[in-house]
């Protein structure tokens, strides 16, 4: 870890030796409290990973190696300060007073885990030894006025919120401060850079703490920024920048305390870069051994914060192995109690997703809420075969890169193929010039793709999830979609923007929405959603060969569950045509993406009941092939549209509107939709209730056919 050789704020080195006189506040009881809190957070972290492995938590981001940063933050903040955390900030939140079971709730797929109005439950009789802030949260905010923001998953966006929070504190005239955290990857993003710039200009009481753990998912620090220190970014913003040994909790607390005090006195913002190392995988869905070496990880363990402080305390005669054994046992007991409380929390009713949507619900939303209550009774599953949809995407990329040297692939992929491994093998085969790892910066990916395409390349950009496309929207909407128009055809944008989308895999928030209607509303864009390996292969080939920009959404729920034979013959499928998957005479069912699976299952069930359904995979969301749909309606006279996205203003509404305009006289019954609810996609614990089930489709189809004979 050569980064540890860099000059930085430090009091205790990685051997446990003091390298400078400790500050006056660093009393023995305080240091023991620091150590105890760090041990407790690591005990929790190990347990949380085990819970995820046994299906009791969703995807979980370990904070292994960042204990000193979190505890220093939680202890340095005062009760009336405001904390704006990112998703790896559990230790800071506990030291701030949030109960461990609340964090377990959040990562267990329960939205109530973001409700901080109920503070620490850990404090019980005789659980205040060694000055533990987590077990003795006497400095915490009153739960009824806690203004801390919840975890932030979209990278760096919390920084702009923090500017707003700190500005509000300044306008109030209070002597309070705000503190916002982010990872090193976030510093590549415009949100972060704009925020520190604004903080310097407005002289607001805000402290930025960057956990530089050397990895932005699978992208190493050296590919994120060319500067020696990330703290150097502060200079351009006109605020102080500090580089601190993030494995030395004394240095961390000292730097944060000084910076917060400066902010409270009206002296403005500070940027603190905490040099640490992510000793774990990015999340439990990641395998870091695919992109970093065992030697690097082994070396990093020599700098971790807990053993460092333990060594110092023992040399000073402040701690013993017996103390350590007793405390470790106590931590196990505390964590097991928190887990028991978490597991005993009753599951919230799925309809509560509507309770915090608006101040009050309109009639239609009340109706949807009632429908959901009825739906909460049912559930079932899907099928299999040869090549997966994910493998078909990879096959299409290989084919086009082999046959067209202008095709390049870029995104946050690592050499092992990204989060879902869709690009695995490309870098080894086609080299670094054509398979490009980008920083964790979606706006950059979008903009670079536009620039490449304008010069005749055919870039295929990968966004890790559809929920993180939004930072790139300006480039997609204002540049990619308009390039042909703005240059009157002189330049074009033959680019593909790939993104896994939709729900059904129990991912964290912002990972499961269906946003195809947003892109369908952008003139100049084509929007494609495959529903099978065969169509994924042919449609991706056509998208790459298209001279217009294409948003290619891949339904991740069926990435590996739907299989079929795929012939690698280089044959592209048309981008303006529906696919009739099943013939029928009684009802036309139009659907796309993962919902094709349930639609075909429903059609089979209905057939056994005497109702023959014609199933059409829309595939091309824009342009829509209405000719195929109308041709089917000439035979069936009934239309049912099924999609996972929210109901209002969805693509289904567009199909119904065009049917009313061009084929109203063909209908024997009012057209009907089976869609997602007009609410925010819930966390994974209740996610299944919001997914379209076979029975939902069967019920709607029967109503259409039997109710309108």
C-alpha positions, -999 to 999 in steps of 0.1 A, spaced: 0 0 0 23 27 -12 -4 53 -5 5 49 32 39 63 25 23 96 15 24 125 40 -8 128 58 -24 137 92 -15 108 115 -8 102 152 -4 64 154 13 44 126 3 10 114 26 -7 139 8 10 168 36 35 175 28 71 182 44 93 155 33 126 171 21 138 205 -15 128 209 -41 157 212 -52 167 247 -86 153 242 -72 118 236 -77 105 271 -73 68 278 -110 63 283 -117 80 250 -93 58 231 -106 26 248 -141 38 237 -129 42 202 -115 7 202 -145 -9 217 -168 8 192 -147 -4 162 -147 -40 175 -185 -38 179 -190 -25 143 -168 -53 129 -187 -79 149 -219 -66 134 -204 -65 99 -193 -101 100 -228 -111 112 -245 -90 85 -225 -108 57 -235 -141 73 -271 -131 73 -270 -121 36 -254 -155 28 -283 -172 45 -310 -151 28 -319 -130 58 -305 -97 42 -304 -84 7 -273 -72 -10 -251 -58 17 -221 -33 15 -195 -43 41 -176 -15 59 -147 -38 67 -116 -15 70 -136 17 74 -144 14 111 -122 42 122 -137 67 97 -173 59 107 -168 59 145 -148 92 143 -176 108 123 -204 96 146 -185 107 178 -174 141 164 -209 152 153 -230 170 179 -266 164 186 -279 192 165 -255 188 136 -269 171 104 -254 140 89 -258 132 52 -245 96 48 -236 74 19 -244 37 18 -213 24 37 -218 46 68 -233 21 93 -206 27 120 -212 64 120 -249 60 122 -246 37 152 -223 61 170 -249 87 161 -275 67 178 -293 46 152 -301 11 164 -283 -17 146 -316 -34 139 -327 -3 119 -298 -8 96 -305 -45 93 -341 -35 84 -329 -13 56 -305 -39 41 -332 -65 48 -354 -48 22 -377 -29 46 -382 8 40 -387 14 78 -350 10 82 -347 46 68 -369 60 96 -345 74 122 -373 87 144 -367 58 168 -332 60 182 -308 35 198 -322 3 214 -287 -11 223 -284 7 256 -294 -16 284 -283 -20 320 -246 -27 323 -239 -21 286 -219 11 291 -183 -3 297 -152 13 282 -170 45 272 -187 30 241 -205 57 222 -227 31 205 -238 15 237 -240 48 256 -255 73 231 -260 102 255 -247 128 230 -273 119 203 -300 140 187 -335 138 202 -353 112 180 -382 136 173 -360 162 157 -334 141 140 -328 158 106 -302 134 93 -308 122 58 -312 85 50 -286 64 31 -278 77 -4 -273 50 -30 -270 71 -62 -234 80 -63 -224 116 -51 -259 130 -53 -259 134 -15 -232 160 -19 -256 185 -35 -282 177 -9 -256 185 18 -250 219 2 -287 226 6 -287 213 42 -257 235 52 -272 265 34 -304 260 54 -283 259 87 -266 291 77 -299 308 68 -313 297 102 -284 315 118 -276 285 139 -242 274 150 -246 240 136 -227 221 109 -235 194 83 -212 165 74 -215 145 42 -196 114 32 -188 97 -1 -164 72 -16 -134 79 -38 -154 70 -69 -179 98 -62 -152 124 -66 -152 118 -103 -187 130 -106 -201 164 -114 -223 164 -83 -193 162 -60 -172 188 -79 -201 212 -82 -209 208 -45 -174 216 -32 -173 245 -56 -206 259 -43 -196 252 -7 -165 274 -12 -184 301 -30 -212 303 -4 -190 298 27 -214 273 43 -209 251 74 -202 218 56 -176 191 60 -170 167 32 -154 133 42 -142 112 13 -136 75 22 -107 68 -2 -108 31 1 -88 27 -32 -116 10 -51 -148 24 -68 -165 -10 -71 -140 -26 -95 -122 6 -107 -89 13 -89 -81 47 -75 -54 53 -101 -80 52 -129 -103 76 -111 -81 107 -108 -46 117 -119 -39 138 -88 -17 125 -59 -45 132 -34 -82 136 -39 -81 164 -13 -63 185 -39 -97 190 -55 -105 213 -26 -80 239 -39 -100 247 -70 -131 252 -48 -113 276 -24 -117 254 7 -91 237 29 -83 201 19 -68 176 44 -54 142 37 -58 120 68 -48 84 76 -83 69 77 -69 39 96 -58 61 125 -90 69 144 -72 95 165 -62 114 134 -97 110 119 -115 123 150 -91 151 153 -94 163 117 -132 160 117 -136 177 151 -115 206 140 -133 209 107 -167 208 123 -157 234 148 -144 256 121 -177 252 102 -198 260 133 -179 292 138 -188 304 103 -154 298 87 -167 277 59 -163 242 45 -135 216 46 -127 186 24 -112 156 43 -97 127 23 -95 96 46 -70 72 32 -83 36 39 -87 3 21 -118 -17 14 -109 -50 29 -142 -66 17 -159 -70 -17 -178 -40 -29 -210 -57 -18 -220 -92 -11 -230 -93 -48 -194 -87 -58 -163 -109 -59 -132 -86 -55 -108 -115 -61 -117 -111 -98 -100 -77 -100 -75 -73 -72 -46 -96 -61 -43 -116 -29 -9 -99 -23 -25 -65 -24 -53 -75 1 -28 -92 24 -6 -60 25 -37 -39 32 -46 -60 63 -13 -48 78 -27 -12 80 -62 -19 92 -75 4 121 -85 -20 149 -53 -40 154 -34 -7 152 -52 9 181 -52 -24 201 -14 -26 198 -11 10 210 -34 5 240 -17 -27 251 17 -10 249 4 18 270 -9 -7 296 -45 4 289 -58 -29 275 -52 -66 280 -59 -98 262 -84 -106 290 -101 -72 284 -102 -80 247 -117 -115 252 -144 -102 274 -153 -73 251 -154 -96 220 -178 -119 239 -199 -89 249 -200 -76 213 -212 -110 201 -240 -108 226 -250 -73 217 -251 -81 179 -270 -113 184 -296 -94 204 -299 -68 176 -303 -95 151 -330 -112 172 -349 -78 174 -345 -74 136 -358 -109 128 -388 -104 151 -399 -72 135 -432 -79 118 -432 -76 80 -449 -44 69 -480 -48 48 -473 -42 11 -499 -15 8 -479 7 31 -459 16 0 -488 40 -8 -488 55 27 -458 77 22 -462 84 -15 -481 117 -12 -496 137 16 -530 122 6 -540 97 -21 -564 104 -50 -592 80 -59 -572 61 -84 -543 55 -60 -568 43 -33 -581 19 -59 -546 6 -67 -539 2 -30 -571 -19 -26 -561 -40 -56 -527 -46 -40 -543 -57 -8 -563 -83 -27 -532 -94 -47 -511 -99 -16 -525 -135 -14 -510 -150 -45 -475 -160 -61 -457 -184 -85 -426 -188 -108 -408 -194 -143 -388 -218 -168 -354 -228 -184 -332 -242 -214 -299 -236 -232 -281 -202 -235 -291 -174 -211 -301 -139 -221 -269 -126 -204 -248 -150 -225 -266 -139 -256 -258 -103 -249 -221 -113 -245 -222 -133 -277 -237 -104 -297 -209 -81 -284 -182 -106 -293 -197 -110 -328 -199 -73 -336 -165 -65 -322 -150 -93 -343 -167 -81 -375 -165 -43 -371 -133 -27 -357 -153 5 -351 -173 -11 -323 -159 -3 -288 -173 -11 -254 -170 12 -224 -183 15 -188 -177 4 -152 -168 -32 -162 -135 -43 -148 -117 -69 -167 -141 -96 -154 -172 -82 -171 -189 -59 -147 -216 -65 -121 -235 -91 -141 -204 -102 -162 -221 -93 -194 -188 -82 -210 -167 -110 -196 -139 -121 -220 -141 -89 -242 -110 -72 -227 -88 -103 -230 -99 -108 -266 -101 -72 -280 -77 -53 -257 -77 -21 -237 -82 2 -266 -116 -12 -275 -128 -24 -241 -125 7 -218 -130 8 -181 -144 42 -171 -144 58 -137 -176 56 -116 -191 85 -135 -222 80 -156 -223 115 -169 -187 109 -182 -197 76 -198 -227 92 -216 -206 122 -228 -177 102 -239 -200 78 -258 -215 108 -277 -181 121 -286 -169 87 -298 -200 82 -319 -198 116 -335 -164 106 -349 -176 74 -366 -170 48 -339 -199 26 -328 -196 27 -290 -216 4 -267 -218 20 -233 -228 0 -202 -245 16 -172 -244 -8 -143 -281 -3 -134 -309 17 -151 -313 37 -118 -279 53 -124 -286 65 -159 -299 98 -147 -266 116 -142 -260 110 -179 -294 122 -190 -282 156 -202 -258 139 -227 -284 113 -238 -313 137 -242 -296 170 -252 -267 155 -273 -271 119 -284 -307 122 -294 -301 156 -311 -268 151 -328 -283 144 -363 -308 172 -359 -284 198 -346 -258 192 -374 -285 187 -401 -272 152 -407 -235 162 -409 -228 141 -377 -248 112 -362 -247 93 -330 -246 55 -337 -243 45 -301 -259 19 -279 -265 26 -242 -270 -7 -223 -286 -9 -189 -300 -38 -168 -335 -27 -157 -366 -38 -138 -372 -56 -106 -373 -91 -93 -337 -98 -81 -340 -83 -46 -316 -55 -53 -313 -23 -32 -333 8 -39 -328 27 -72 -319 -7 -89 -353 -20 -98 -374 5 -116 -387 3 -151 -381 36 -169 -386 28 -206 -414 54 -210 -390 82 -201 -367 73 -230 -396 66 -254 -406 102 -249 -372 115 -262 -373 123 -299 -343 109 -317 -339 78 -295 -348 42 -302 -357 21 -272 -354 -17 -272 -362 -44 -246 -355 -80 -254 -374 -109 -237 -354 -139 -247 -318 -149 -255 -325 -152 -292 -341 -118 -294 -315 -102 -272 -288 -114 -296 -306 -102 -328 -318 -70 -314 -284 -60 -299 -268 -67 -333 -294 -44 -349 -289 -17 -323 -251 -17 -327 -256 -14 -365 -282 13 -362 -271 48 -372 -293 63 -345 -288 61 -307 -305 31 -290 -313 27 -253 -311 -11 -249 -327 -22 -216 -320 -57 -204 -345 -72 -180 -322 -85 -153 -348 -107 -137 -346 -131 -166 -308 -126 -173 -302 -162 -162 -336 -178 -158 -348 -177 -194 -328 -199 -218 -330 -209 -255 -308 -219 -284 -290 -190 -300 -274 -193 -334 -243 -171 -337 -250 -163 -373 -248 -125 -372 -284 -121 -382 -299 -89 -368 -336 -86 -361 -356 -55 -372 -359 -26 -347 -394 -17 -357 -413 -49 -355 -433 -68 -329 -429 -106 -324 -460 -127 -323 -450 -155 -298 -484 -173 -296 -514 -173 -319 -549 -168 -305 -584 -158 -315 -600 -144 -283 -576 -117 -270 -545 -98 -280 -520 -95 -252 -491 -70 -258 -462 -71 -234 -424 -68 -233 -393 -76 -213 -395 -100 -183 -434 -98 -183 -433 -120 -215 -426 -149 -192 -457 -145 -171 -478 -136 -201 -469 -169 -219 -476 -188 -187 -510 -170 -184 -518 -178 -221 -512 -214 -215 -534 -214 -184 -562 -196 -202 -560 -220 -231 -568 -248 -207 -599 -228 -198 -610 -223 -234 -596 -188 -240 -570 -185 -267 -546 -156 -263 -524 -141 -290 -492 -130 -272 -472 -102 -288 -437 -92 -276 -435 -55 -284 -396 -56 -281 -392 -22 -298 -407 3 -274 -398 30 -299 -408 29 -327 -439 10 -318 -452 -15 -345 -489 -7 -343 -495 -25 -376 -489 -59 -361 -511 -51 -331 -540 -38 -352 -537 -69 -375 -541 -91 -344 -571 -70 -332 -589 -75 -365 -591 -111 -354 -595 -109 -316 -612 -76 -309 -599 -74 -274 -566 -58 -261 -547 -64 -229 -514 -46 -223 -490 -59 -196 -460 -41 -183 -439 -39 -151 -435 -1 -152 -459 22 -133 -494 26 -148 -497 63 -154 -482 76 -186 -466 42 -193 -460 28 -227 -492 8 -223 -511 41 -222 -496 50 -256 -506 17 -271 -542 22 -259 -543 57 -272 -531 47 -307 -556 18 -307 -583 43 -299 -572 66 -327 -567 39 -354 -587 8 -344 -615 17 -321 -641 1 -343 -623 -32 -341 -628 -35 -303 -654 -57 -287 -645 -45 -252 -626 -16 -236 -589 -22 -236 -573 -31 -203 -539 -28 -186 -521 -50 -161 -492 -28 -148 -470 -19 -119 -484 4 -93 -481 42 -93 -458 41 -63 -421 38 -57 -407 3 -61 -404 -11 -25 -373 -26 -10 -369 -63 -17 -389 -77 12 -421 -65 -4 -409 -64 -39 -426 -96 -50 -460 -81 -43 -454 -54 -69 -442 -77 -96 -467 -89 -123 -478 -124 -116 -494 -150 -139 -527 -149 -120 -529 -111 -124 -529 -116 -162 -553 -145 -161 -579 -125 -140 -577 -95 -163 -580 -116 -195 -610 -135 -182 -627 -101 -173 -621 -89 -208 -633 -120 -225 -661 -132 -202 -674 -98 -192 -678 -85 -228 -692 -114 -248 
